[in-house]
């Protein structure tokens, strides 16, 4: 299995270590392809990762590093014979789905987790003009699209991905943690100088 994202520190190591560990413990070979965004490059350690491929991904679609990242990733996918490629981040997912064209014909499944489409109700028109067509076009190169909110799920169902799923996004149900009585809450609000209607009031 190959996890792909634009960067390691701010994405792979922040969000995906539990999944990498789980697959590794099930006996999978788990590799990662991303850019090493650590200031001290030697600090780039990904627990339970079997092989790390540092590719020159750039967040901006206009940076030439992405062309080289595509070239290297395509070579890796064509020779790696991965069963699953799980891609994340806008540029990481675009480049991966383009680079995986040949490997998909030989059985590789491409999963894309959208951590929030750049086109949404209220988004700038430019986002819709740029990102919506890209996602719609690349959906037919996606074996599974995973979304994290209802709006993205509705958009995703209109695309041609083989399968579209929704998982609940990040967040906490504070009711599971706040066990204070109404009187205790009143004292805490007073100590923190929070009003009853404050959005963060307990």
N, C-alpha and C positions, 0 to 999 in steps of 0.2 A: 504494500500500500504506500502511496505517495501523498503526503500533505503538501499543498502549494499555497503560499501567500506572498504578499509583497515583501514583508519584513519578518524577522525572527523576534526581536525583543518586544516590539509593540503589537505583535499579533500572535505568532505561534506560541511563544512562551507565556503570553498573557492569557490566552483562551484555550489552547488545545493540548496542554500537557496531560490532562486526565484521559483524553481520548487516545493519545499516542501510547500512554501507559497501558490502557485497556487492551488495545489491539496487540501490543507487544506481549502482554501476558497471555493472550489467547494463542500465541505462537506465530503471529504474523511478522514478516519483515516489514518494518516501518521506516520509511525514508522521508526526508523533508527537503524541499527546494524553496529557498527564499533568499532575500538579501540580508547579509549580516549588518544590522543597524546598530550594533554596540559600538560605543566610542572606542573602547578597548576591545579589539576584535577577538582577543583570546578569551573574553568573558562569554563568548557565544557558545553556550553548552545547552543542548536540548536533551533532557532526560529521556531514556528509553528509545532514542532515535538511533537506528542502525547505521544510516548513512545520511550525511548532510551535504547538500549541493548548494553552494553559494552562487546565486545567479543575480545579475545586475538589474533587478526589477527597479523601476521608478514609479512613483505614484502618479506623476503627470503622464498623460497619454502622448505628450508631445516630446518626450525625452528619448534620445536615440538608444539609451541603454536598454530599452524594452525590445528593440530589434535583436540585440545580442542575446537577451534573456530568452526570447522566442527561439532563436537558433539553438541555444544550448539545451533548452527544455525539450524541444522536438527531438534532438539527438538522444537525450536521456529516455524519453518516452518510447521512441522507436526501438531502443535497445534493451530497455528495462523490463519489458513484458509484465507490467503491473496489472494486477487484477482490478484494483480500484485506485482512482486518482481523485482526491477530495480537495477542491480548490476554494479559496476564500479571497476576499478583498477585490475591489473592482478591476484593477489592472492584472492582478494575479489570475483572476478567473477568465478574463478576456484572452490573455496570452495562452493559458492552459488549454482552453477549449479550441483555440485555433491550432495549437501545437499537437493536440491529441487526435487529430483527424485520422491519421493512419493507424495509430494504435487502437482506436475504437473499432476499426474494421477487423482487428485481430482479437477482440474480446474485452479490451479494457473498458471499464465502466467509469464514467465521469460524473461525479457529484459536485454540485455547486451550492454552497450555503451563502445566500444573500443576507448579509448582516444589515440590510436596509438599502433598498434601491435609492438612487439619487433622484429619481423622479417620483413625486408624491404630491398629494393635494397641497397646493401652496408653494411648490418648488418653483424656482425661476424657469422661465420658458426655455432658456438655453439648456437646462438639464434635460428637459423633455425632448428637445431637438437632437441632443447628442446621445444620451444614455438609453432612452427608451428604444430607439431603433436597434442599437447595439445588442441589448438584451433580447429583443424579439428575434433578431437574426441568429444569435448564437444559441438560442433555446433548442434548436433542432440538433445541436451538438452536445446536448446535456441529457444524460440518462436520468438524473434526478435533480430537481431544483428544490432546495429547502429554504423556506421563508420563515420569518420570525414575527410577523404581524399580519393582521387581517387584510390591510390594504395591499401589501406586497403579494399575499396569497391570491387575491382576486386578480391582480395583474398577471401573476405567474400562470394562472389557469387559462389565460387567454393566449399564452405562448405555446410553442410546440415541443416543450420538453416532454420526454417520455412519461415522467411522473413528477407531480408537484405535491409537496407536503408542507405542513406548517407546524413548527414547534414553538412553544412559548419562549419569547425572548428573555433577555436578562432582566433582573429585577428581584425585589424581595417583597413578600407579604409581611409588612411590619406587624400585623396583628399576631403573628406567630411569636414575636419577640417581646412585644410590649404587654407585660402582665400587671402593670400598675393599676391600683384602684383609682376611681375618679378623683378622690382626694389627693392621692399621691401624684397624679397627673397634674392637678392644679398647682401643687407645690413646685413640681419640675418646670412647668410653664413659667411660673413666676420667677424662679431662679434663673432661667434662661432668657427671661424677658420676652417671651413669646405670647402673642395674643391667641385667643381661642380659634380665630379664623386663619391663623398663620398656616400656610401650606405645609410647613414642617412641624407644626404643633403636634404634640403627642396627647 
